[in-house]
Amino acid sequence: MLVRLHRVPRLSPFVCALALALLASTTHPASDLSAQVRPVYSQGIAGLLQQIQRLQTTASALHIAAHPDDEDTAFIARVARGDHARVAYLSLNRGEGGQNVIGPELLEALGVIRTEELLQARTLDGGDQFFARTYDFGFSKRVEEAAARWDAEEVLADLVRVIRLYRPLVVYNGFSGTPADGHGQHQLSGKLTPIAFERAADPAAFPSHLAEGLRPWQPKKLYVRHGFRPDPTNPPSLALPTGVLDPLIGRTYFEVAMEGRSQHKSQQMGVPELLGPQTSGLRLVESLVAAPAQERGVFDGIDTTLAGLPKLAGLPDGALTAEMQAVQQAVTRAIADFDPLAPAAAVAPLARGLRALRDARAALARLQAPEGARAEADFLLAVKEQQFQQALVRAAEVTVDPLADAETVAQGESIGVAVRVFLGQKEMVSISTVGLSAPEGWRVEPGELRESTDPRPFARFRTEAADKVDTYRMDVPADAPCSQPYWLRLPRKGDQFQWDPKGPKSVPFEPPLLTARVEMAVGGMPIVVTRPVQYRLVDQVRGELRRDVNVVPAVSLTLGSTLEIVPLASVSRSRRVAVRVQNNAGRQTSGTLRLTLPQEWRSQPAEAPFTLARKGERTAVEFLVTPPATTVAGTYRIRAEASVGGSRYDLGARTVSYPHIQTHRMYVPAEAQVRVLDLKAAQVRVGYIMGSGDQVPDAIRRMGLDVAMLGEDDLASGDLSRFDVIVVGVRASEARPDFVASHARLLSYVREGGTMIVQYQQTDYAMRGLMPFPAEIGPRVVDERAPVTILAPEHPAFTTPNRIGEADFEDWVQERFLYGLSTFDPQYAPMLESADPGEAPQRGGQVIARLGKGTYVYTAYAWFRQLPAGVPGAYRLFANLLGLATAGREE
């Protein structure tokens, strides 16, 4: 067996930029290969014919907006699958500042989820995906705030980078750049996009891009989205039909787009897939071509034909005319003779087209023309060459499927890979070499795979017969970096992620760790097929799943809690700190665990041995940690580390995994933050109704209180009187139908003397009449530093058991409150007042009402963010709310 190893080289800047551009030029590479959503609209005969149709056009578009879910998915589906253009969505951030209705992940982990959800959407609508470096710091009312916190010039540089990389003919701005956009981040996105449209063509703008190999680029047309809602009095200049039935895929582009939008599951964005006429309204802002007065599509006025490619690139008249005619003739023949029952008939004309295209690239190299024009023509030809190769592989029914024998491989260990090639049309294909691309420092040799451990009955009878199989063993260096999202490798700088200058930029995730490379001839034309190496597993309910191969540490550590709240009154009391250790290596692992503590703190034992027999096995070790009695209020850190065979491990792995997305791992130091503060909590019995997912129950437990999570049966028929206080989680009225169904019973619990604390809900909570007295929900105060006035300083909410003052509103994160009450019945007593700069004071952020014998609290202050962040004042304030169950209730 011939082994050809292709190590991942340190590419020159130009080659690196071109490689990314070619990656973006495929139908939807990132999503096809990693999505859990099947690319159904790109498979089979429909997918092949779409690929061939795409060979005829150089059309391309870039859609720019601020967040995941801001994109016009119907536009993307129509342009990608209807116009057969390259089309991408550039999101300024990854949505870290939003809420998560499917689980507890927030901030960076939520950004990973939403990045994946965008890829799932692109799998369906056919687009590509890019990102800027910005961190979503939460809702902003002012464009000035977004510009300052993100550094508008850096954001602009990221927009220009992607325009120069993707080189779109059309840019579609998702926002107007005016207050009509609402969110300050929306406004900034809309404001910067027209500037990027112009500056991308300026060679003096952002010269670092040119040093990387990117070249200036001037798109031909700029559109702006004509609002989210139709306005008959102000029609768009282009109403792009999206409710058009595509006979190839059997659905309208709008249906496909809405299926894609429903992949934004963490945002609860499920929508109906509406039939019938639909449109996307656009307004032409700037055009450098003579477009007709009444446009029918975004590429009107631009020659996107193959024959027009030389002129589009700026080559002299007559250049490459014969070569491009030959390419067009081949594509025309492939379409005219296309037989859905015999797709291999397209191989011969596609091979002729690829040969003609390579002749065109060779002729271009000899052509006397301006350097910029030749580079642009070669870019477009390279995109077409990649697309021709993809179409040939589909037509010849070639499948390259490299599989690893494990999903994870520990540093210093090995992993097996089988590169399998299946040939549907053997007589049309000849394979020359097979190889693997691996990171530098990895050693690859011929080898055997580990035996399958599939426990299912009859698994041994289910085999696959590939036409060619090459197997390898790959040794991973002991210092190989662990796999994690590339933008999280370096510490965030304010509200911007930092990209490694030598690493990937702008793309969703870094390229696959391992890639198979098969050199073959199809229809007599040599081509190269590359595919990422994945691990295949079978879930007995969901069936086959694919996972990317990840490098992991031999041992990973997790503390039982990453935040400890220690009241000053009991600071010297010993506390248990649990350290969980997991073996990620494929062998027995033994070592020693210890804690690194603040000065004069003690742990018992000082260190503890552990032995884990097999991969995936876990154990937990408890340490008794005692701070000195002289410890003062402040923040302290406890770190865990393991020593194994002379190596030290101190990272904790956080796995982000949901059925609709790929699995990703994030690595953070294995440490806990200890907040020592002046905190008292009444000993009340707490029931908790979880909403869309938050970490408030853990925070209540940190106060030393027991929390019972209330399920459907508890709400419908359980004894609620056993609780002094019931806390309702965020957005429960959306996420918990049983909460809504049992709401009258909960209000009866309050009338009988109970206390119910309702955290922020959205507008439906009031509109459905769930509040005890009339109210409307709406306002928010987004400046976490906005002054807060206590309206009833002597109310128990601010005196018992903790005396609340101005200092308790310091060091808050992201926002003050969201979805407070805008209007409310006089029976609600407002407790706090706050406002964003320049706005009227808002008193509906926290109100308390007497209901029968009990107390009803609606509090929209962002406890779900403050408590997990360990904000001292938030703990003191929330402890007082819980204490209302036992404190005096006089208003």
C-alpha positions, 0 to 999 in steps of 0.5 A, a space after each residue: 500500500 502506497 502511503 502518501 502523507 500530506 501534512 498541513 503546511 504553513 501556507 503563504 498568505 495568498 495561498 491561505 486566502 485563496 484556500 478560504 475563498 475556494 472553501 467558500 465557493 462550494 455549495 455549502 461545505 462547512 454545513 454539508 460535512 458537519 451538520 446534523 441536519 441532512 443536506 437533503 436539497 443538495 443530494 441525489 439528482 437534484 443536487 447534481 443538476 443544481 451543481 451543474 447549473 451553478 457552473 454557468 454563472 459567476 454570480 455571487 452575493 454577500 448578506 451582512 447583518 448583526 446577529 444569528 437570525 438577523 439574516 434574510 434566509 429567504 433571500 439566501 435560499 432564492 439566490 443560492 438555489 434559484 440563481 445558483 449563485 455563491 451567497 454568504 451571510 456575514 454575522 457580526 457576532 455569534 449571539 453570545 448575549 442572548 438567552 438560551 431556551 434549550 439549555 443552561 449555556 450562556 455567553 461563549 458557550 451559547 455563541 458556539 451553539 448559535 454558530 452551529 445553528 447558523 451552519 444548520 440553516 446554511 445546510 438547507 438554504 445553500 449559503 456559506 457563513 462568515 463572522 466578525 470578531 465581535 462579542 455580543 454584549 447584549 441588547 443596546 439602544 444606542 449605536 454609539 454604545 455599540 461603536 465604542 464597545 466594539 471599536 467600529 474601525 475594527 468591525 469595519 476591518 472585519 467586514 472589508 476582510 470578508 468582502 475581499 475574501 469572498 469577492 461578491 458582486 452584490 452586497 445586501 445590507 440587512 439594516 438601514 443604519 438608522 434608529 428604525 433598526 432598533 438594537 444599537 448593534 443592528 444600527 452599527 451593522 447597517 451603518 458600517 456596511 455601505 462604508 465597507 462596500 466602498 473601502 474594500 476597493 481602496 488599496 490604502 484601507 487596511 493594508 494588513 489584509 494585503 499583506 495576508 494576500 487579500 486584494 482590494 475588491 469593489 462589489 458592483 451593487 449595494 442593496 439594503 433590506 426594505 424593513 422587516 414588515 411590508 409598507 404599501 406606502 413605501 414599496 421596495 425597488 425590488 420585490 424578489 420572489 421567494 415563494 417560487 416552487 423549484 421543481 428540482 427540490 419540490 419546495 419553494 425557496 421560502 419553505 426551504 428558508 423557513 425550515 432553515 430558520 427553525 434550526 435556530 432552536 436556542 432562540 425558539 425560532 420555529 416558524 411555519 413553512 408558508 406556501 404561496 407567493 412570498 417576497 424579499 423587499 430590497 432597495 437599491 442603494 448604489 450601483 456601478 452598473 447600468 441596471 434596468 429601471 425595474 429590476 427582476 433580480 439582484 444581478 440585473 445589469 451584471 454579466 454573470 455568464 461564463 462568456 462575460 467572465 474575462 470582462 468581469 475580471 477586467 481582462 482586455 477585449 477578446 481575452 479567453 474568448 475561445 476557451 470560455 466558449 468551450 467551457 460554456 458549450 460543455 456545460 450546455 451539453 451536460 444540461 441538455 443531455 442530462 438523464 436523471 436515470 443515468 447521471 453518469 452521462 454527464 461525466 463526458 461533457 463535464 470532463 470536457 468542460 474541466 479540460 477547457 477551463 484548465 486550458 483557460 487558466 493556462 492561457 491566462 498565465 501567458 496573457 499580457 494583462 494588468 496584474 489585478 485583472 489576471 488575479 481576478 480572472 484566476 480567482 473566478 476560474 479557480 472557483 469554477 474549477 473546484 465546482 467542476 471537480 465537485 460535479 464530476 465526483 457527483 456524476 461519477 457516483 464517487 464517495 470518499 468516506 474517511 472514518 476514524 476509530 475514535 471521536 477523541 484522541 488524547 495528546 501523546 496517543 494514536 488514532 486509526 483512520 480508514 480512507 474508504 472509496 466507493 465507486 458507482 461507475 468503476 469504468 469511469 474512475 481510476 485512483 492513483 494515490 490516497 493520503 492524509 493531511 494532518 497537523 505538523 508533528 503528527 506521524 502517520 503510518 500504515 496500520 490497522 483499525 481497532 476492532 469494533 466494539 459495537 454491542 448491538 445484535 447482528 452488528 457483525 453481519 452488517 458490513 461495507 464493501 468499499 472499492 478501495 480502503 487504505 488504513 493508517 495509524 496516526 501518532 499525536 504529539 504530546 504537546 498537540 493543542 486540544 481541539 476547541 473553537 478557534 476564537 476562544 483560544 486567546 483571551 477576549 479583549 473587552 467585547 472583541 475576540 482575538 484571532 491568532 494571526 497565524 490561525 483561521 479568521 472569519 470562518 465558523 470553525 477552524 478547518 478539519 483536524 484530519 483530511 483525506 486526499 484522494 487523487 483520481 482521474 474521472 472521465 480521463 481528467 485528473 482531480 483531487 477529492 478531499 474529505 474531513 475524517 470523522 467518527 461514525 457512531 450509532 445512537 440506537 434511537 437517532 441512528 447514525 451520527 457523525 462527529 469531528 475528530 478532536 484532540 483532548 488532554 489525557 486527563 480533564 478536571 472539573 470542580 463540582 461548582 465553579 462558584 462558591 458563595 461564602 458568607 462572612 459570618 461563617 467564613 472559617 467553616 470548612 467546606 467540601 470541594 469536589 474535583 471530578 477527574 476523567 480519563 480521556 486516554 486509551 489506557 489505565 491512568 494513575 495520578 495525584 490530585 491537589 488544590 492550589 489555594 489562597 495563602 493560609 487556606 488549608 485543604 484536607 487531604 493535601 493531595 489524593 491519588 486516583 486510578 482510572 482503568 479505561 477511557 471515559 471512566 470518571 471519579 470524584 475526590 473530595 477535599 475539605 477546604 478551610 479558609 482562615 478566620 481572618 479572611 475578608 470580603 473579596 474574590 478568591 480562587 481555588 484551582 485543581 491540578 492532576 499530576 500523571 507520569 510527570 505531566 501536569 493537567 489543569 484544564 476542565 472540558 465543557 462539552 456543548 452537545 445537542 441533537 441538532 448540532 455538532 459536538 464541541 469542546 471548550 477548555 477553561 482552567 479547572 478552578 472555582 471562584 470563591 466570593 466571600 461577602 456579607 450575606 444573610 439568608 432566611 431559612 425558607 423552603 424554596 420550590 423552583 419552576 424552571 423556565 427556558 433554562 437558567 442557573 438560579 436554582 444553583 445560586 439559591 443553593 449557594 445561599 445554603 437553602 434547599 431547592 425543589 424543582 417543580 415538575 408538571 405533577 407538582 404544579 397540577 396536584 402537588 402540595 404547594 403549601 410545603 414551600 415558603 416561596 416559589 420562584 418562577 424561572 425566566 420565560 416559563 410562560 413560553 417554555 412550560 405549558 404546565 406552568 401556564 395550565 397551573 397558574 390559577 393554582 399558583 395564584 391560589 397558593 399565594 392567596 393562602 399565604 405563599 410568596 411567588 417570585 416571578 422572574 422576567 417573562 416576555 409580553 405573552 405573560 401579561 397578554 394572556 392574563 397570567 398576572 394577578 392584576 392588569 399590566 403590560 410588559 415591555 421596557 428594559 434598562 440595558 446599561 448595567 451601570 445605570 443608577 438604581 433608586 430604591 423607592 421603598 428603602 424600609 421595605 423588607 425587600 431592602 432591609 431583611 435580612 440584608 440592608 441594601 444600599 447603592 453598593 449592591 448595584 455595583 459590578 453588574 453584568 450586561 444589563 439591569 433589567 429586561 421586560 419590565 412592566 410599562 404600565 401596571 395596576 396601582 395594586 403593584 407597588 414599584 420597588 426600584 427605579 432605573 433608566 438608560 442614559 437620556 431616557 425616562 425613569 422606569 419603575 416597572 423593573 420590580 414590583 410587589 403586590 399583596 394578593 390575599 394573605 401572600 406576596 406576589 413579586 414580578 422582578 425583571 432585574 437580570 438575576 439569571 445573569 448576575 447570580 451565575 456571575 457571582 455579583 455580591 449585591 445580586 445575592 444580597 438582593 435576591 436573598 431578601 426577596 426569598 426572605 419576604 416569605 418570613 419577613 413583615 409584608 407591610 408595604 
